[in-house]
């Protein structure tokens, strides 16, 4: 079945930690992101390979030599776009990938703007886009500025010292106007006040993260939205583009932590007792009994894994709903009590996310152990 192509953009606030990279890829997979625009990766040029993942094997980056800034574009293996050219700057501020899908050209660009007025940056970005853009344009990123302060900030006029200044806003607005770009979320939500960043120092929200598209791309966009602030300090922004491709299927593997969950060992033992009671008879050979019992246990484990996955997903959905409700309440009326509730829900949600990360790290340790000192061990794995 053909589905929408989902774009997601997120300021990740550094990805040098293996745990944060696991959180990122779990999040992208959970949200079915086909194309991800990342900002503030803080990964050096020599370590850019660490952004690769088996499901997101096409990675295009802009990295600075020190661990600062950083922009990236990740494509899921199921993404039908065929990338032809990739261009980036040397300061880790933006990366552009252009390619084709169904014989049509698309330009994708991830941007991480400075957090203060910088006319040189906006001039360079403008020249870069004019030089390399081809076909329909989709820019995503953290622009550290707003297009409409009364709607895009929770406090107007802005407090002194906030992330963006009126001068930065004007430079951003001029860039958008000069390239005839469209803030698609605002087009689809003309009067909505929602935000992507919260400053605890100033108790203020701002919408700093955008998808900007060329006018000819508007008919392709079915929906756009703003997510919640979870493991990063920014919320993700996303949009769906048509026509799109379906995802790939996976292979079931036993979760090494499944047997530690309440009731699983008891269920396996009960099923095994029933199986032996019914089948351990003189007319059934020991070989048949042994081989068949493995299928029975596997079936019980699959059933238990599915049950616990449903329970966990329901908990995640409930927490995400609570998180969104509390975020909206705090954006409207910021109080310490609401903020405390918000932080508790966010911590519970991140705890569930980290459970997935721990499981994934166990598989990685096993893979590295099995391949240690083997001829097929990639040099980059050995180096890390």
Number of C-alpha atoms within 10 A of each C-alpha: 6 10 13 18 24 22 22 28 29 28 26 23 19 19 21 17 11 13 14 18 20 20 22 21 19 17 16 19 13 9 12 15 23 27 24 22 31 30 32 25 27 24 27 20 17 11 15 19 15 18 23 16 16 9 16 22 13 17 18 24 30 28 29 20 16 14 18 17 24 35 33 30 27 25 23 23 17 16 19 17 23 16 18 10 11 16 16 20 18 13 15 29 26 27 26 26 24 22 18 16 14 9 9 11 18 20 23 22 26 31 29 25 26 18 15 16 20 13 13 9 14 18 12 12 18 15 11 17 17 11 9 14 18 17 15 18 20 20 21 26 29 29 22 24 30 24 23 13 17 13 19 21 24 22 16 11 10 19 13 9 9 17 18 21 19 16 14 24 20 16 20 21 16 14 16 18 11 10 13 12 20 21 17 22 20 19 11 14 12 10 9 11 17 21 26 24 24 20 12 9 8 13 16 20 23 27 26 23 27 28 27 20 23 19 14 12 18 15 9 13 19 13 14 20 17 19 17 21 19 19 20 17 16 24 23 25 25 24 20 20 18 14 14 19 17 14 15 9 6 6 4 7 7 11 15 11 11 17 16 10 11 10 12 18 15 11 16 19 14 12 17 17 12 12 16 13 10 9 16 15 11 7 7 10 11 12 9 11 15 12 10 13 17 12 11 15 17 13 14 19 20 17 14 20 18 12 12 16 12 12 12 13 13 12 15 17 13 14 19 18 14 16 22 17 13 20 23 16 15 20 23 13 11 17 12 11 10 16 18 12 16 19 16 13 21 19 15 14 20 17 13 15 19 18 12 15 20 15 14 17 14 14 13 12 11 11 12 15 11 11 15 14 10 10 8 8 14 11 9 10 12 11 6 7
